[in-house]
Amino acid sequence: MVLDILESTLLAVGFAVFASSIILYLKRTTDYRAVLMFWQAEMALSHREFIVNRIGIILMFMGIVLRFANSWMVA
């Protein structure tokens, strides 16, 4: 039960942190095209934006790993 809540929390917080890095980038550059075409790697993130971005990705990854761990513990 607690791990289910932690899993959802990590995913939600991770996504919010990741989205905040994109918002920081947009406030700094107003380059919406680079965000919409993210697969072309045109976004030049500042050091702060990069760190916030990676923290968000790590939190979401931890939520996904926890989801797999929960399903394996139940089985």
DSSP file (Angstrom, degrees, kcal/mol; ACC not computed):
  #  RESIDUE AA STRUCTURE BP1 BP2  ACC     N-H-->O    O-->H-N    N-H-->O    O-->H-N    TCO  KAPPA ALPHA  PHI   PSI    X-CA   Y-CA   Z-CA
    1    1 A M     >        0   0    0      0, 0.0     4,-1.7     0, 0.0     5,-0.1   0.000 360.0 360.0 360.0 -48.8    0.0    0.0    0.0
    2    2 A V  H  >  +     0   0    0      1,-0.2     4,-2.5     2,-0.2     5,-0.2   0.891 360.0  52.6 -66.7 -38.1    2.7    2.5    1.0
    3    3 A L  H  > S+     0   0    0      1,-0.2     4,-2.4     2,-0.2    -1,-0.2   0.841 105.4  55.3 -67.4 -32.0    4.8    1.5   -2.0
    4    4 A D  H  > S+     0   0    0      2,-0.2     4,-2.0     1,-0.2    -1,-0.2   0.912 110.7  44.8 -64.1 -42.2    1.8    2.1   -4.4
    5    5 A I  H  X S+     0   0    0     -4,-1.7     4,-2.4     2,-0.2    -2,-0.2   0.909 113.5  50.2 -67.4 -42.1    1.5    5.6   -3.0
    6    6 A L  H  X S+     0   0    0     -4,-2.5     4,-2.8     2,-0.2     5,-0.2   0.892 108.6  53.4 -63.4 -39.8    5.3    6.2   -3.2
    7    7 A E  H  X S+     0   0    0     -4,-2.4     4,-2.1     2,-0.2    -2,-0.2   0.943 112.1  43.0 -59.4 -50.3    5.3    5.0   -6.8
    8    8 A S  H  X S+     0   0    0     -4,-2.0     4,-2.5     1,-0.2    -1,-0.2   0.880 114.0  52.2 -65.2 -37.8    2.6    7.4   -7.9
    9    9 A T  H  X S+     0   0    0     -4,-2.4     4,-3.0     2,-0.2     5,-0.3   0.922 108.7  49.4 -65.2 -44.8    4.2   10.2   -6.0
   10   10 A L  H  X S+     0   0    0     -4,-2.8     4,-2.4     1,-0.2     5,-0.2   0.910 112.9  47.7 -61.4 -42.2    7.6    9.7   -7.6
   11   11 A L  H  X S+     0   0    0     -4,-2.1     4,-2.2    -5,-0.2    -2,-0.2   0.930 116.0  43.5 -64.4 -44.9    6.0    9.6  -11.0
   12   12 A A  H  X S+     0   0    0     -4,-2.5     4,-2.3     2,-0.2    -2,-0.2   0.930 117.6  43.7 -68.4 -45.8    4.0   12.8  -10.4
   13   13 A V  H  X S+     0   0    0     -4,-3.0     4,-2.6     2,-0.2     5,-0.2   0.906 113.3  52.9 -66.9 -40.6    6.7   14.7   -8.7
   14   14 A G  H  X S+     0   0    0     -4,-2.4     4,-2.5    -5,-0.3    -1,-0.2   0.916 110.6  46.8 -60.1 -43.5    9.2   13.6  -11.3
   15   15 A F  H  X S+     0   0    0     -4,-2.2     4,-2.9    -5,-0.2    -1,-0.2   0.902 111.8  51.1 -65.5 -39.9    7.0   14.8  -14.1
   16   16 A A  H  X S+     0   0    0     -4,-2.3     4,-1.9     2,-0.2    -2,-0.2   0.904 112.1  46.3 -64.0 -41.2    6.4   18.1  -12.3
   17   17 A V  H  X S+     0   0    0     -4,-2.6     4,-1.5     2,-0.2    -2,-0.2   0.917 113.4  49.3 -67.3 -43.0   10.1   18.7  -11.9
   18   18 A F  H  X S+     0   0    0     -4,-2.5     4,-1.5    -5,-0.2     3,-0.3   0.929 111.7  48.9 -60.3 -45.8   10.8   17.7  -15.5
   19   19 A A  H  X S+     0   0    0     -4,-2.9     4,-2.3     1,-0.2    -1,-0.2   0.857 106.2  57.4 -63.5 -34.7    8.1   20.1  -16.7
   20   20 A S  H  X S+     0   0    0     -4,-1.9     4,-2.5     1,-0.2    -1,-0.2   0.849 102.5  54.5 -66.5 -32.2    9.5   22.9  -14.6
   21   21 A S  H  X S+     0   0    0     -4,-1.5     4,-2.0    -3,-0.3    -1,-0.2   0.896 109.2  48.1 -66.6 -37.4   12.9   22.6  -16.3
   22   22 A I  H  X S+     0   0    0     -4,-1.5     4,-2.5     2,-0.2    -2,-0.2   0.896 111.1  50.5 -67.4 -39.7   11.0   23.0  -19.7
   23   23 A I  H  X S+     0   0    0     -4,-2.3     4,-2.5     2,-0.2    -2,-0.2   0.906 108.6  51.8 -64.5 -41.6    9.2   26.0  -18.2
   24   24 A L  H  X S+     0   0    0     -4,-2.5     4,-1.8     2,-0.2    -1,-0.2   0.913 110.7  49.0 -59.8 -42.4   12.5   27.5  -17.1
   25   25 A Y  H  X S+     0   0    0     -4,-2.0     4,-2.7     1,-0.2     5,-0.5   0.922 111.2  49.2 -62.4 -44.7   13.9   27.1  -20.6
   26   26 A L  H  X S+     0   0    0     -4,-2.5     4,-2.0     1,-0.2    -2,-0.2   0.880 109.7  51.4 -65.6 -37.2   10.9   28.7  -22.2
   27   27 A K  H  < S+     0   0    0     -4,-2.5    -1,-0.2     1,-0.2    -2,-0.2   0.873 115.1  43.6 -65.1 -35.4   11.1   31.7  -19.8
   28   28 A R  H  < S+     0   0    0     -4,-1.8    -2,-0.2    -5,-0.2    -1,-0.2   0.894 134.4  12.5 -77.0 -40.6   14.7   32.1  -20.7
   29   29 A T  H  < S-     0   0    0     -4,-2.7    -3,-0.2    -5,-0.1    -2,-0.2   0.716  75.1-144.2-112.0 -25.1   14.5   31.7  -24.4
   30   30 A T     <  +     0   0    0     -4,-2.0     2,-1.1    -5,-0.5     3,-0.2   0.790  49.3 147.4  54.5  32.0   10.8   31.8  -25.5
   31   31 A D     >  +     0   0    0     -6,-0.3     4,-0.9     1,-0.2     3,-0.3  -0.709  13.8 164.4 -97.4  83.0   11.9   29.1  -28.1
   32   32 A Y  H  >  +     0   0    0     -2,-1.1     4,-2.4     1,-0.2     5,-0.2   0.797  69.2  65.0 -70.3 -28.8    8.7   27.1  -28.3
   33   33 A R  H  > S+     0   0    0      1,-0.2     4,-1.8     2,-0.2    -1,-0.2   0.899  99.3  51.6 -62.7 -41.0    9.8   25.4  -31.6
   34   34 A A  H  4 S+     0   0    0     -3,-0.3     8,-0.3     1,-0.2     9,-0.3   0.853 111.1  48.3 -65.5 -34.4   12.7   23.6  -29.8
   35   35 A V  H >< S+     0   0    0     -4,-0.9     3,-0.8     1,-0.2    -2,-0.2   0.905 111.8  48.2 -72.6 -41.1   10.3   22.3  -27.2
   36   36 A L  H 3< S+     0   0    0     -4,-2.4    -2,-0.2     1,-0.3    -1,-0.2   0.787 116.5  43.8 -70.1 -26.5    7.8   21.1  -29.7
   37   37 A M  T >< S+     0   0    0     -4,-1.8     3,-1.8    -5,-0.2     5,-0.4  -0.420  72.6 150.3-112.3  54.8   10.5   19.4  -31.7
   38   38 A F  G X   +     0   0    0     -3,-0.8     3,-1.4     1,-0.3     5,-0.2   0.721  60.1  69.3 -63.5 -24.5   12.4   17.9  -28.8
   39   39 A W  G 3  S+     0   0    0      1,-0.3    -1,-0.3    -3,-0.2    -4,-0.1   0.633  90.2  63.6 -72.5 -11.7   13.7   14.9  -30.7
   40   40 A Q  G <  S-     0   0    0     -3,-1.8    -1,-0.3    -6,-0.2    -2,-0.2   0.453 101.8-130.6 -91.7   0.2   16.0   17.1  -32.7
   41   41 A A    <   +     0   0    0     -3,-1.4    -3,-0.1    -4,-0.2    -2,-0.1   0.888  60.3 139.1  55.1  46.9   18.0   18.2  -29.7
   42   42 A E        +     0   0    0     -5,-0.4     2,-0.5    -8,-0.3    -8,-0.1   0.555  35.8 105.5 -93.1 -10.0   17.9   21.9  -30.4
   43   43 A M        -     0   0    0     -9,-0.3     2,-0.9    -5,-0.2   -18,-0.0  -0.600  53.7-163.4 -76.8 120.2   17.3   22.8  -26.7
   44   44 A A        -     0   0    0     -2,-0.5     2,-0.1   -19,-0.1    -1,-0.1  -0.810  17.0-161.3-102.7  90.9   20.4   24.3  -25.2
   45   45 A L        -     0   0    0     -2,-0.9   -23,-0.0     1,-0.1     2,-0.0  -0.436  14.2-123.3 -74.9 143.7   19.7   24.0  -21.5
   46   46 A S     >  -     0   0    0     -2,-0.1     4,-2.7     1,-0.1     5,-0.2  -0.287  36.2 -97.7 -72.8 171.5   21.5   26.1  -19.0
   47   47 A H  H  > S+     0   0    0      1,-0.2     4,-2.3     2,-0.2     5,-0.2   0.920 125.5  47.4 -59.6 -44.5   23.3   24.2  -16.2
   48   48 A R  H  > S+     0   0    0      1,-0.2     4,-2.4     2,-0.2    -1,-0.2   0.924 113.0  48.1 -63.3 -45.6   20.5   24.8  -13.7
   49   49 A E  H  > S+     0   0    0      1,-0.2     4,-2.5     2,-0.2    -1,-0.2   0.888 111.2  51.7 -62.4 -39.2   17.8   23.7  -16.3
   50   50 A F  H  X S+     0   0    0     -4,-2.7     4,-2.5     2,-0.2    -2,-0.2   0.924 110.5  47.4 -63.8 -45.1   19.9   20.6  -17.1
   51   51 A I  H  X S+     0   0    0     -4,-2.3     4,-2.3     2,-0.2    -2,-0.2   0.926 113.8  47.2 -63.7 -45.0   20.2   19.6  -13.4
   52   52 A V  H  X S+     0   0    0     -4,-2.4     4,-2.1     1,-0.2    -1,-0.2   0.905 111.9  52.2 -62.3 -41.4   16.5   20.1  -12.8
   53   53 A N  H  X S+     0   0    0     -4,-2.5     4,-2.1    -5,-0.2    -2,-0.2   0.928 111.0  45.9 -59.4 -48.0   15.7   18.2  -16.0
   54   54 A R  H  X S+     0   0    0     -4,-2.5     4,-2.6     1,-0.2    -1,-0.2   0.854 109.2  54.8 -68.5 -35.2   17.8   15.2  -14.9
   55   55 A I  H  X S+     0   0    0     -4,-2.3     4,-2.4     2,-0.2    -1,-0.2   0.923 109.2  49.0 -62.4 -42.8   16.4   15.2  -11.4
   56   56 A G  H  X S+     0   0    0     -4,-2.1     4,-2.2     2,-0.2    -2,-0.2   0.907 111.8  48.1 -62.2 -42.4   12.9   14.9  -12.9
   57   57 A I  H  X S+     0   0    0     -4,-2.1     4,-2.5     2,-0.2    -2,-0.2   0.910 111.5  50.2 -65.5 -41.4   14.0   12.1  -15.2
   58   58 A I  H  X S+     0   0    0     -4,-2.6     4,-2.5     2,-0.2    -2,-0.2   0.906 110.1  50.3 -64.0 -41.8   15.6   10.2  -12.3
   59   59 A L  H  X S+     0   0    0     -4,-2.4     4,-1.9     2,-0.2    -1,-0.2   0.916 112.1  47.0 -63.3 -42.4   12.5   10.6  -10.1
   60   60 A M  H  X S+     0   0    0     -4,-2.2     4,-2.1     2,-0.2    -2,-0.2   0.905 111.3  51.6 -65.8 -39.6   10.3    9.3  -12.9
   61   61 A F  H  X S+     0   0    0     -4,-2.5     4,-2.6     1,-0.2    -2,-0.2   0.903 108.2  51.8 -62.3 -41.0   12.7    6.4  -13.5
   62   62 A M  H  X S+     0   0    0     -4,-2.5     4,-2.4     1,-0.2    -1,-0.2   0.886 108.3  51.9 -63.2 -37.8   12.6    5.5   -9.8
   63   63 A G  H  X S+     0   0    0     -4,-1.9     4,-1.7     2,-0.2    -1,-0.2   0.886 110.6  47.8 -63.6 -39.5    8.8    5.5  -10.0
   64   64 A I  H  X S+     0   0    0     -4,-2.1     4,-2.1     2,-0.2    -2,-0.2   0.918 111.7  49.2 -68.3 -43.1    8.9    3.1  -12.9
   65   65 A V  H  X S+     0   0    0     -4,-2.6     4,-2.5     1,-0.2    -2,-0.2   0.906 110.7  51.1 -61.6 -41.2   11.4    0.8  -11.2
   66   66 A L  H  X S+     0   0    0     -4,-2.4     4,-2.5     2,-0.2    -1,-0.2   0.860 106.3  55.2 -64.7 -35.0    9.2    0.8   -8.1
   67   67 A R  H  X S+     0   0    0     -4,-1.7     4,-2.1     2,-0.2    -2,-0.2   0.927 110.2  45.2 -63.5 -44.3    6.2   -0.1  -10.2
   68   68 A F  H  X S+     0   0    0     -4,-2.1     4,-2.1     2,-0.2    -2,-0.2   0.912 112.5  51.5 -63.8 -41.9    8.1   -3.2  -11.6
   69   69 A A  H  X S+     0   0    0     -4,-2.5     4,-2.1     1,-0.2    -2,-0.2   0.895 109.3  50.8 -62.8 -40.2    9.3   -4.1   -8.1
   70   70 A N  H  X S+     0   0    0     -4,-2.5     4,-1.7     1,-0.2    -1,-0.2   0.913 110.2  48.7 -63.6 -42.4    5.7   -3.9   -6.7
   71   71 A S  H  X S+     0   0    0     -4,-2.1     4,-1.5     1,-0.2    -1,-0.2   0.860 112.4  48.8 -68.9 -32.5    4.4   -6.1   -9.5
   72   72 A W  H  < S+     0   0    0     -4,-2.1    -1,-0.2     2,-0.2    -2,-0.2   0.840 109.6  51.9 -73.3 -33.4    7.2   -8.7   -8.8
   73   73 A M  H  < S+     0   0    0     -4,-2.1    -2,-0.2     1,-0.2    -1,-0.2   0.837 110.7  48.4 -72.1 -31.3    6.6   -8.7   -5.1
   74   74 A V  H  <        0   0    0     -4,-1.7    -2,-0.2     1,-0.2    -1,-0.2   0.873 360.0 360.0 -74.1 -37.7    2.8   -9.4   -5.6
   75   75 A A     <        0   0    0     -4,-1.5    -1,-0.2    -5,-0.2    -2,-0.2   0.478 360.0 360.0 -70.4 360.0    3.4  -12.2   -8.0
